[in-house]
């Protein structure tokens, strides 16, 4: 089971700050996330960075260890 944590606009698009999905790869996880939130999340995910247990990833074939925490981070403005 993978824990997904959404931040800022990604949390707003998903309608939640966190949820869990079954997935073995980043691609499977992205598919599960967009299936769960088809109206709002796909457009936001195109601009987001993904961190798997604190390390940036985005390759669909990247494996996800069971129990991983994936942070979905939209671009942040400011300075």
Rosetta blueprint (number, residue, H / E / L):
1 X L
2 X E
3 X E
4 X E
5 X E
6 X E
7 X L
8 X L
9 X H
10 X H
11 X H
12 X H
13 X H
14 X H
15 X L
16 X L
17 X L
18 X E
19 X E
20 X E
21 X E
22 X L
23 X L
24 X L
25 X E
26 X H
27 X H
28 X H
29 X H
30 X H
31 X H
32 X H
33 X H
34 X H
35 X H
36 X H
37 X L
38 X L
39 X L
40 X L
41 X H
42 X H
43 X H
44 X H
45 X H
46 X L
47 X L
48 X L
49 X E
50 X E
51 X E
52 X E
53 X L
54 X L
55 X E
56 X E
57 X E
58 X L
59 X L
60 X L
61 X L
62 X L
63 X E
64 X L
65 X L
66 X L
67 X L
68 X L
69 X E
70 X E
71 X E
72 X E
73 X E
74 X L
75 X L
76 X L
77 X L
78 X L
79 X L
